[in-house]
Amino acid sequence: MVPAPSSNDLRRRDRIVRYKPYVPKEGEDPMAEYMNLLAMLFSMCGLMMRFKWAAWAAVYCAFIGFSNSRSSEDTKQIFSSFMLSISSVVMSYLQSPTPMAISYFS
């Protein structure tokens, strides 16, 4: 039950705006943002946990994010996603230079 407005109520009823969920416009595809986020997550896993597969997945996601990005997007984020994914591959192979072993096939 909503109480009746009193004279001490400081809320401005004319400033209340009802929430409307965001509806993407025609032609907007969030795939590039999702791939950039996945590239950042995989590269952090590759750097911190030394998973080579995660580092390579980060490079793959960074390439997909770059190919799906629009020209008006922020280039700093795309560039940092590339650099972080490439650095995770380089650092994981500097830690242990042996090739990536696929354990479930042997």
C-alpha positions in Angstrom: 0.0 0.0 0.0 1.4 3.4 -1.0 1.2 6.1 1.6 -0.5 9.3 0.6 2.0 12.2 -0.1 2.4 14.5 2.7 3.5 18.1 2.8 7.0 17.0 4.1 7.6 14.7 1.2 10.8 16.0 -0.6 10.5 13.7 -3.6 9.7 15.4 -6.9 7.0 13.4 -8.7 7.7 15.2 -12.0 11.3 13.8 -12.0 10.4 10.1 -11.7 11.2 8.2 -14.9 10.1 4.7 -15.4 12.8 2.1 -16.3 12.8 0.9 -19.8 15.1 -2.0 -20.7 17.7 -1.4 -23.4 16.6 -2.7 -26.8 19.5 -3.1 -29.3 19.1 -1.2 -32.5 19.2 -2.9 -35.9 22.7 -3.7 -36.8 24.2 -3.7 -33.2 25.9 -6.9 -32.4 27.6 -7.3 -28.9 29.9 -10.1 -30.2 33.0 -7.8 -30.3 32.5 -6.8 -26.7 32.0 -10.4 -25.6 35.1 -11.6 -27.4 37.2 -8.8 -26.0 36.0 -9.7 -22.5 36.8 -13.4 -23.1 40.2 -12.5 -24.5 41.0 -10.5 -21.3 39.8 -13.4 -19.1 41.6 -16.1 -21.0 44.8 -14.0 -21.1 44.7 -13.5 -17.3 44.2 -17.3 -16.9 47.2 -17.9 -19.2 49.4 -15.4 -17.3 48.4 -16.3 -13.8 47.9 -20.0 -14.0 50.3 -20.7 -16.9 47.7 -22.4 -19.1 48.9 -22.4 -22.6 45.5 -23.3 -24.0 44.0 -20.3 -22.3 46.7 -18.0 -23.8 46.0 -19.3 -27.3 42.2 -19.0 -26.7 42.9 -15.4 -25.7 44.6 -14.7 -29.0 41.8 -16.4 -30.9 39.1 -14.3 -29.0 41.1 -11.1 -29.6 41.2 -11.8 -33.3 37.4 -12.5 -33.4 36.8 -9.3 -31.3 38.9 -7.3 -33.7 37.2 -8.6 -36.8 33.7 -8.0 -35.4 34.5 -4.5 -34.0 33.1 -1.3 -35.5 35.4 1.5 -36.6 33.9 3.9 -34.1 34.9 1.7 -31.2 37.7 2.5 -28.8 40.9 1.3 -30.3 42.8 1.4 -27.0 40.7 -1.5 -25.6 41.2 -3.6 -28.8 44.9 -2.9 -28.8 45.2 -3.8 -25.1 43.3 -7.0 -25.6 45.7 -8.0 -28.4 48.8 -7.0 -26.4 47.6 -8.8 -23.3 46.8 -12.0 -25.2 50.1 -12.0 -27.0 52.0 -11.3 -23.8 50.2 -14.3 -22.1 51.3 -16.6 -25.0 54.9 -15.3 -24.8 55.1 -15.5 -21.0 53.6 -19.0 -20.9 56.2 -20.3 -23.4 59.0 -18.4 -21.6 58.1 -20.2 -18.4 58.1 -23.7 -19.9 59.2 -23.9 -23.6 57.9 -27.4 -24.1 55.1 -27.8 -26.5 51.5 -27.9 -25.3 50.6 -31.5 -24.3 47.1 -32.8 -24.9 46.7 -35.1 -21.9 43.3 -36.6 -22.7 44.5 -38.2 -26.0 47.4 -40.1 -24.4 
